[in-house]
Amino acid sequence: MAGEPSYIDYEAFLDPDFSPASFANSLVVATNNATDTPLDLSTPLSRVLFDLQEIDTHIHTLTTKSAVPLLSHTRDQTAAASKILNKADEQIASVSQGFERLEREVLRKWEAAEEARVATENSLATVRLARAVARCVALGRQLEGQMAEVSGRGGASEINDGSPAPSSATGRDDSRALERAAYTVVSLRRLLSDTGAGEEGFGLDRVKVVRTLKSELLMPAENLVRARAQQAINRFSLSTTSAGSAPSPQPSYKQARDARARLVSGVNVLYLLSPLPTKSAQAQDTDFQPELLLSALHGYVQNTTIASLNKLSRGLSMLPTLERTLPDISARCQDLLALESILSTIRLPTHPSLPQQSLEPKMNLLRRLLASLDTSSLASYFWRSLASSLSGRVQEIIHRGGVSARTLRSNRDRLKTEIRDCVLRGSQLPPSAAGMEKSPAAEGQGNWEREAAVMVSSVVGVLDR
């Protein structure tokens, strides 16, 4: 059929760019004159119908002649498709059976195991939380007993209202009780701060009894222990100080031992309660700075200096009282020397919340204190600070004039001797500190003539102007 001649242009119909509208337009233009009105559409329509009939005839002829090959090809394709479908059905059935077996042997068992795992994890979290709560409660009871031991029978009321109650324990026993309470506070604070996922205190902040323990016991107890420790440092004295007009008796060996024990306890407690460095600072192995402790020691040195300055100023304005004032000034400086001696030998406690690499400080406590004050000795710092502020006080007395100014000017030589003796006497350890080793800083300051000259100049130098 392909070789038979045909007037139909099959190539035009088979062209991918064939356009029915363009073909119809070409037929109409070919069978009509452009000036004819109306157009004759019957001729192109007949042409199209004739062509369709011709094509239909050709198709019918081709299908009739090729019926057997077409049917055979269709039968073969159908048989092949049926064979493929049967094989696919067998594979699908095999896969379905395998899936059912996997679901039965694995998936259902996994679902049961997953339920068991979730239940186990929840049970483990509950047990861990219960243990943490139990440890918190145990530490809380321990802290409550220790606070009662520190404060005596009035310990419970003291924690509630915050006012200090008289302690029934004295000396080293009282100091040890205070340190035990500080250790318990640190342990509780550490447990309550480890609230990250996987840490011991995870979830404690959601337990009401723990929140109550923190607000009603831990915080008041920590404030009380810190206040007692600061008080122990502020009241430290091993020398003979004057109380009113009469000097107090020299402390006995037991009193000196108890005073030292209270000081060491206060130092240890404030060291333990000082804010911890951040995790980044701990990772960089930054030396731990006990801010509370250094602040309390700074306050003790500054208070001693200010009280001595005020007392010496009053003694210079009323010269007859200076004879009783200077021994008190010397005694206060002796207290600083005793403090320096104790700090140079004290061994700070092991902090339970610090990593092992931060437990050994890069410098001891005394060196830290001296470095923060920019001095080589507390006694030297005391005399130089006193002298720097005393010149202004003496100048005020001179400017006011009157009997005080005239008395100072007339006793210039006596003031030189007494002030120099005061400095030299105050730059020695008090008798009650017998047996204590001098600190390295104090040993390096064996000659105190320079400090004596500075003190004399701060008073007599103003009078000579």
C-alpha positions as CSV (number, residue, x, y, z in Angstrom):
1,M,0.0,0.0,0.0
2,A,2.9,2.3,0.7
3,G,4.1,1.8,-2.9
4,E,0.7,2.6,-4.5
5,P,0.4,6.2,-5.9
6,S,-1.9,8.5,-3.9
7,Y,-2.9,12.1,-4.5
8,I,-3.2,12.7,-0.8
9,D,-0.1,14.5,0.6
10,Y,0.5,12.2,3.7
11,E,3.8,14.1,4.4
12,A,1.8,17.3,5.0
13,F,-0.5,15.6,7.4
14,L,2.3,13.8,9.2
15,D,4.4,17.0,9.6
16,P,4.8,17.9,13.3
17,D,4.1,21.5,12.4
18,F,0.8,20.7,10.6
19,S,-2.0,23.2,11.4
20,P,-5.6,22.4,10.7
21,A,-6.5,26.1,10.4
22,S,-3.8,26.8,7.9
23,F,-4.7,23.7,5.9
24,A,-8.4,24.7,5.8
25,N,-7.5,28.3,4.9
26,S,-5.3,27.1,2.0
27,L,-8.2,24.9,0.6
28,V,-10.6,27.8,0.8
29,V,-8.2,30.2,-1.0
30,A,-7.4,27.5,-3.6
31,T,-11.1,26.9,-4.5
32,N,-12.4,30.5,-4.4
33,N,-11.6,33.9,-5.8
34,A,-10.6,36.4,-3.2
35,T,-13.1,38.9,-4.7
36,D,-16.1,36.5,-4.6
37,T,-18.8,37.3,-2.1
38,P,-20.0,35.1,-0.5
39,L,-17.3,32.4,-0.5
40,D,-18.1,28.9,-1.7
41,L,-17.3,26.5,1.1
42,S,-19.0,23.4,-0.4
43,T,-16.0,22.6,-2.7
44,P,-13.3,22.6,0.0
45,L,-15.7,20.7,2.3
46,S,-16.2,18.1,-0.4
47,R,-12.4,17.9,-0.8
48,V,-11.9,17.3,2.8
49,L,-14.7,14.7,3.1
50,F,-13.3,12.9,0.0
51,D,-9.8,12.9,1.5
52,L,-11.2,11.5,4.8
53,Q,-13.1,8.8,2.9
54,E,-9.9,7.9,1.0
55,I,-7.9,7.7,4.1
56,D,-10.5,5.6,5.8
57,T,-10.5,3.2,2.8
58,H,-6.7,3.0,3.0
59,I,-6.9,2.2,6.7
60,H,-9.5,-0.4,6.2
61,T,-7.6,-2.0,3.4
62,L,-4.4,-2.1,5.5
63,T,-6.0,-3.6,8.6
64,T,-7.8,-6.2,6.5
65,K,-4.6,-7.3,4.8
66,S,-2.6,-7.2,8.1
67,A,-5.2,-8.7,10.4
68,V,-3.4,-11.9,11.0
69,P,0.0,-10.3,11.8
70,L,-1.7,-7.8,14.1
71,L,-3.7,-10.4,15.9
72,S,-0.6,-12.6,16.3
73,H,1.4,-9.7,17.6
74,T,-1.4,-8.7,20.0
75,R,-1.6,-12.4,21.2
76,D,2.1,-12.5,21.8
77,Q,2.1,-9.2,23.7
78,T,-0.8,-10.4,25.8
79,A,0.8,-13.7,26.6
80,A,4.1,-12.0,27.5
81,A,2.2,-9.5,29.7
82,S,0.3,-12.3,31.4
83,K,3.5,-14.2,32.1
84,I,5.2,-11.1,33.5
85,L,2.1,-10.4,35.6
86,N,2.1,-13.9,37.0
87,K,5.8,-13.6,37.9
88,A,5.2,-10.2,39.5
89,D,2.2,-11.7,41.5
90,E,4.5,-14.4,42.8
91,Q,7.2,-11.9,43.8
92,I,4.6,-9.6,45.4
93,A,3.2,-12.6,47.4
94,S,6.7,-13.5,48.5
95,V,7.4,-10.0,49.6
96,S,4.1,-9.7,51.4
97,Q,4.8,-12.9,53.2
98,G,8.3,-11.7,54.2
99,F,6.8,-8.4,55.4
100,E,4.2,-10.2,57.5
101,R,6.9,-12.4,59.0
102,L,9.1,-9.4,59.7
103,E,6.2,-7.5,61.2
104,R,5.3,-10.5,63.3
105,E,8.9,-11.3,64.4
106,V,10.5,-7.8,64.5
107,L,8.0,-4.9,64.4
108,R,5.7,-6.2,67.1
109,K,8.5,-7.2,69.3
110,W,10.2,-3.8,68.7
111,E,7.0,-2.0,69.7
112,A,6.9,-4.1,72.9
113,A,10.6,-3.4,73.6
114,E,10.1,0.3,72.9
115,E,7.3,0.5,75.4
116,A,9.5,-1.3,77.9
117,R,12.4,1.1,77.1
118,V,10.3,4.1,77.7
119,A,8.9,2.7,80.9
120,T,12.4,1.9,82.1
121,E,13.7,5.3,81.3
122,N,10.9,6.9,83.1
123,S,11.4,4.6,86.1
124,L,15.1,5.4,86.1
125,A,14.5,9.2,85.9
126,T,12.0,8.8,88.8
127,V,14.5,6.8,90.8
128,R,17.3,9.4,90.1
129,L,15.0,12.3,91.0
130,A,13.9,10.5,94.2
131,R,17.5,9.9,95.2
132,A,18.3,13.5,94.6
133,V,15.3,14.7,96.6
134,A,16.3,12.2,99.4
135,R,19.8,13.6,99.4
136,C,18.6,17.1,99.5
137,V,16.3,16.4,102.4
138,A,19.1,14.5,104.2
139,L,21.5,17.5,103.7
140,G,18.7,19.8,104.8
141,R,18.2,17.9,108.0
142,Q,22.0,17.8,108.5
143,L,22.2,21.6,107.9
144,E,19.3,22.2,110.3
145,G,21.1,20.3,113.0
146,Q,24.4,22.0,112.4
147,M,22.7,25.5,112.5
148,A,21.2,24.5,115.8
149,E,24.6,23.5,117.0
150,V,26.2,26.8,115.8
151,S,23.4,29.0,117.2
152,G,22.5,27.0,120.3
153,R,18.9,26.2,121.2
154,G,17.8,29.4,119.5
155,G,19.2,28.3,116.1
156,A,15.8,27.6,114.5
157,S,14.4,31.1,115.4
158,E,17.6,32.7,114.3
159,I,17.4,31.2,110.9
160,N,13.8,32.4,110.5
161,D,14.2,36.0,111.6
162,G,17.9,36.5,110.5
163,S,19.0,38.1,113.8
164,P,22.0,36.5,115.5
165,A,21.4,34.6,118.7
166,P,24.0,33.9,121.4
167,S,26.0,30.8,120.7
168,S,26.3,28.2,123.5
169,A,29.5,26.8,121.9
170,T,32.7,28.6,122.1
171,G,36.3,28.3,120.8
172,R,37.3,25.5,118.5
173,D,34.0,23.6,118.8
174,D,32.0,26.5,117.6
175,S,34.4,27.1,114.8
176,R,34.3,23.4,113.7
177,A,30.5,23.5,113.7
178,L,30.5,26.6,111.5
179,E,32.8,24.9,109.0
180,R,30.7,21.8,108.9
181,A,27.6,23.9,108.2
182,A,29.6,25.7,105.4
183,Y,30.5,22.3,103.8
184,T,26.8,21.3,104.0
185,V,25.7,24.6,102.4
186,V,28.2,24.1,99.6
187,S,27.1,20.5,99.0
188,L,23.5,21.6,98.9
189,R,24.2,24.5,96.6
190,R,26.2,22.3,94.2
191,L,23.4,19.7,94.1
192,L,20.8,22.4,93.4
193,S,22.9,24.0,90.7
194,D,23.6,20.8,88.7
195,T,20.2,20.8,87.0
196,G,21.3,20.1,83.4
197,A,20.2,17.1,81.5
198,G,22.0,14.0,82.8
199,E,23.3,15.8,86.0
200,E,22.5,14.7,89.5
201,G,20.1,17.6,90.2
202,F,18.1,17.4,87.0
203,G,14.4,18.1,87.7
204,L,14.9,19.2,91.3
205,D,13.7,22.7,90.5
206,R,10.2,21.2,89.8
207,V,9.9,19.6,93.3
208,K,8.1,21.8,95.8
209,V,9.8,20.5,98.9
210,V,13.2,21.3,97.3
211,R,12.1,24.8,96.5
212,T,10.8,25.2,100.0
213,L,14.1,23.9,101.5
214,K,16.1,26.3,99.3
215,S,14.1,29.4,100.2
216,E,13.4,28.7,103.9
217,L,16.5,26.8,105.0
218,L,19.4,27.0,102.6
219,M,19.5,30.7,101.9
220,P,18.9,31.9,105.5
221,A,21.5,29.4,106.8
222,E,24.0,30.5,104.2
223,N,23.5,34.2,105.1
224,L,23.9,33.3,108.8
225,V,27.1,31.3,108.3
226,R,28.5,34.0,106.1
227,A,27.7,36.7,108.7
228,R,29.2,34.6,111.5
229,A,32.4,34.1,109.5
230,Q,32.7,37.8,108.7
231,Q,32.1,38.6,112.3
232,A,34.9,36.2,113.3
233,I,37.3,38.0,111.1
234,N,36.2,41.5,112.1
235,R,36.5,40.7,115.8
236,F,39.9,39.0,115.5
237,S,42.4,40.3,118.1
238,L,45.4,38.8,119.9
239,S,46.7,42.0,121.4
240,T,46.0,44.2,124.5
241,T,43.6,46.8,123.3
242,S,42.1,49.6,125.4
243,A,38.5,49.6,126.2
244,G,37.5,53.0,127.4
245,S,40.1,54.4,129.7
246,A,41.5,51.1,131.1
247,P,43.5,48.6,129.0
248,S,42.1,45.1,128.8
249,P,44.1,42.2,130.3
250,Q,46.5,40.3,128.1
251,P,44.7,37.4,126.4
252,S,45.5,34.0,127.9
253,Y,46.8,31.1,125.9
254,K,43.3,29.5,125.6
255,Q,41.8,32.8,124.5
256,A,44.5,33.3,121.9
257,R,44.0,29.8,120.7
258,D,40.3,30.3,120.5
259,A,40.7,33.6,118.6
260,R,43.0,31.9,116.1
261,A,40.5,29.0,115.7
262,R,37.7,31.5,115.1
263,L,39.8,33.4,112.5
264,V,40.8,30.2,110.7
265,S,37.2,29.0,110.7
266,G,36.0,32.3,109.3
267,V,38.6,32.2,106.6
268,N,37.7,28.6,105.6
269,V,34.0,29.4,105.6
270,L,34.2,32.5,103.5
271,Y,36.6,30.6,101.1
272,L,34.0,27.9,100.7
273,L,31.1,30.3,100.3
274,S,32.8,32.5,97.8
275,P,31.2,32.6,94.3
276,L,32.6,30.0,92.0
277,P,34.2,30.9,88.7
278,T,32.3,30.4,85.5
279,K,32.6,27.1,83.6
280,S,34.6,28.9,80.9
281,A,37.0,30.1,83.5
282,Q,37.3,26.6,85.0
283,A,38.0,25.2,81.5
284,Q,40.8,27.7,81.2
285,D,42.2,26.6,84.6
286,T,41.9,30.1,86.0
287,D,43.0,30.4,89.6
288,F,40.0,30.6,92.0
289,Q,39.6,34.0,93.6
290,P,37.7,33.8,96.9
291,E,35.9,37.2,96.6
292,L,34.0,36.9,99.9
293,L,37.1,36.1,101.9
294,L,39.3,38.8,100.3
295,S,36.5,41.4,100.7
296,A,36.2,40.5,104.4
297,L,40.0,40.7,104.9
298,H,40.1,44.0,103.1
299,G,37.3,45.3,105.3
300,Y,39.2,44.2,108.5
301,V,42.4,46.0,107.4
302,Q,40.5,49.1,106.4
303,N,38.4,49.2,109.5
304,T,41.5,48.8,111.7
305,T,43.2,51.7,109.8
306,I,40.1,54.0,110.0
307,A,39.5,53.3,113.7
308,S,43.2,53.9,114.5
309,L,43.1,57.1,112.5
310,N,40.1,58.4,114.3
311,K,41.4,57.5,117.7
312,L,44.9,59.0,117.0
313,S,43.2,62.2,115.7
314,R,41.3,62.5,118.9
315,G,44.4,61.8,120.9
316,L,46.3,64.6,119.1
317,S,43.5,67.1,119.6
318,M,43.5,66.2,123.3
319,L,47.1,65.5,124.0
320,P,46.7,64.2,127.6
321,T,44.9,61.2,126.3
322,L,47.6,60.4,123.7
323,E,49.5,58.3,126.3
324,R,46.6,55.8,126.4
325,T,45.8,56.1,122.6
326,L,49.3,55.1,121.3
327,P,49.3,51.7,123.0
328,D,46.0,51.0,121.4
329,I,47.3,51.9,118.0
330,S,50.3,49.6,118.5
331,A,48.0,46.8,119.6
332,R,45.9,47.2,116.4
333,C,49.0,46.9,114.3
334,Q,50.1,43.9,116.3
335,D,46.7,42.3,115.4
336,L,47.5,42.9,111.7
337,L,50.9,41.2,112.2
338,A,49.2,38.3,113.9
339,L,46.7,38.1,111.1
340,E,49.5,38.1,108.5
341,S,51.3,35.4,110.4
342,I,48.2,33.2,110.5
343,L,47.4,33.8,106.9
344,S,50.9,32.8,105.8
345,T,50.6,29.4,107.4
346,I,46.9,28.6,107.0
347,R,46.0,25.7,104.7
348,L,42.8,26.5,102.8
349,P,40.2,23.7,102.7
350,T,39.6,21.5,99.7
351,H,36.6,23.0,97.8
352,P,34.2,20.2,96.8
353,S,32.8,22.2,93.9
354,L,36.1,23.0,92.1
355,P,37.8,20.7,89.6
356,Q,40.9,18.9,90.7
357,Q,43.3,21.1,88.7
358,S,42.0,24.3,90.4
359,L,42.5,23.0,94.0
360,E,46.1,24.1,94.3
361,P,46.2,27.9,94.1
362,K,48.9,29.6,92.2
363,M,49.6,31.8,95.3
364,N,48.7,31.5,99.0
365,L,46.1,33.6,100.7
366,L,48.5,36.1,102.2
367,R,50.2,36.8,98.9
368,R,46.8,37.4,97.3
369,L,45.8,39.8,100.0
370,L,49.1,41.7,99.9
371,A,49.0,41.8,96.0
372,S,45.5,43.3,96.2
373,L,46.6,46.0,98.6
374,D,49.8,46.6,96.7
375,T,52.1,46.2,99.7
376,S,54.7,43.9,101.1
377,S,53.4,43.8,104.6
378,L,50.1,44.5,106.4
379,A,52.0,46.5,109.1
380,S,53.7,48.6,106.4
381,Y,50.4,49.2,104.7
382,F,48.8,50.2,108.1
383,W,51.5,52.7,109.0
384,R,51.7,54.3,105.5
385,S,47.9,54.5,105.1
386,L,47.7,56.0,108.6
387,A,50.4,58.5,107.9
388,S,48.9,59.6,104.5
389,S,45.6,60.4,106.2
390,L,47.0,61.8,109.5
391,S,48.7,64.8,107.9
392,G,45.4,66.3,107.0
393,R,44.0,65.7,110.4
394,V,47.0,67.4,112.1
395,Q,46.7,70.3,109.7
396,E,43.1,70.8,110.6
397,I,44.0,70.9,114.3
398,I,46.7,73.5,113.6
399,H,44.4,75.6,111.4
400,R,41.7,75.7,114.2
401,G,44.4,77.0,116.6
402,G,43.7,77.2,120.3
403,V,45.1,75.1,123.1
404,S,45.3,71.9,121.1
405,A,47.6,73.5,118.4
406,R,49.8,75.2,121.0
407,T,50.1,72.0,123.0
408,L,51.1,70.1,119.9
409,R,53.8,72.6,118.9
410,S,55.2,72.7,122.5
411,N,55.4,68.9,122.7
412,R,57.1,68.4,119.3
413,D,60.0,66.4,120.7
414,R,57.8,64.3,122.9
415,L,55.6,63.4,119.9
416,K,58.6,62.3,117.9
417,T,59.7,59.9,120.6
418,E,56.2,58.5,121.4
419,I,55.1,58.0,117.8
420,R,58.4,56.3,116.9
421,D,58.1,54.0,120.0
422,C,54.5,53.3,119.0
423,V,55.5,52.2,115.5
424,L,58.4,50.0,116.7
425,R,56.2,48.5,119.4
426,G,53.3,47.9,117.1
427,S,55.5,46.2,114.4
428,Q,56.1,43.2,116.7
429,L,54.0,40.2,117.2
430,P,51.8,40.4,120.4
431,P,52.9,38.3,123.3
432,S,49.8,36.1,123.0
433,A,51.1,35.1,119.6
434,A,54.1,33.4,121.0
435,G,55.1,30.4,119.0
436,M,53.6,31.7,115.8
437,E,56.0,31.9,112.9
438,K,56.5,35.2,111.3
439,S,55.3,35.5,107.7
440,P,57.9,35.9,104.9
441,A,56.6,39.4,104.3
442,A,57.1,40.4,108.0
443,E,60.6,38.8,108.1
444,G,61.5,41.0,105.1
445,Q,60.4,44.1,107.0
446,G,62.6,43.6,110.1
447,N,63.7,47.2,110.1
448,W,60.7,49.5,110.7
449,E,62.6,52.8,111.0
450,R,61.3,53.9,107.6
451,E,57.7,53.5,108.7
452,A,58.5,55.2,112.0
453,A,60.0,58.1,110.1
454,V,56.9,58.4,107.8
455,M,54.6,58.4,110.9
456,V,56.7,61.0,112.7
457,S,56.9,63.2,109.6
458,S,53.1,63.0,109.1
459,V,52.7,64.7,112.5
460,V,55.8,66.7,113.3
461,G,56.4,67.7,109.7
462,V,53.1,69.6,109.7
463,L,54.1,71.3,113.0
464,D,57.4,72.5,111.5
465,R,55.8,74.2,108.6
